[in-house]
Amino acid sequence: MSPKDLALCIGFAVALPIGQVMFKWAALYGARLEGPLLVKLVQNWPLMIAFAWYGASALLWVYILTRAPLSVAYPIAILGSGLVPLLAWAVFREPLSWNLAGGYALMLAGLFLTQRGAA
């Protein structure tokens, strides 16, 4: 994998947890809105921003897949899943645990194994 492709994959891996934070923000914002569900959805501008972010992220992913094999790009993309709890802790003060840290360490070990000698 070229350095540019690796950078694209890492960028995508970071974009996904940012999108998850945006969806949490939209959920909290939407909980304060009143009225029928459809009206609440239309008034939920953080949700629209989150959808736009995920749309742009999807386009980036399609571009990445034109350049790199899915079997190589996807394990790198899931690196971002470990950022979600850290961002949730930093932004929303959600709790962290040692179990979470241990699980993420196992994921990193798996990523290392999958990427050794990858194309």
Secondary structure, 3 states (H helix, E strand, C coil): CCHHHHHHHHHHHHHHHHHHHHHHHHHHHHHHCCCCHHHHHHHCHHHHHHHHHHHHHHHHHHHHHHHCCHHHHHHHHHHHHHHHHHHHHHHHCCCCCHHHHHHHHHHHHHHHHHHCCCC
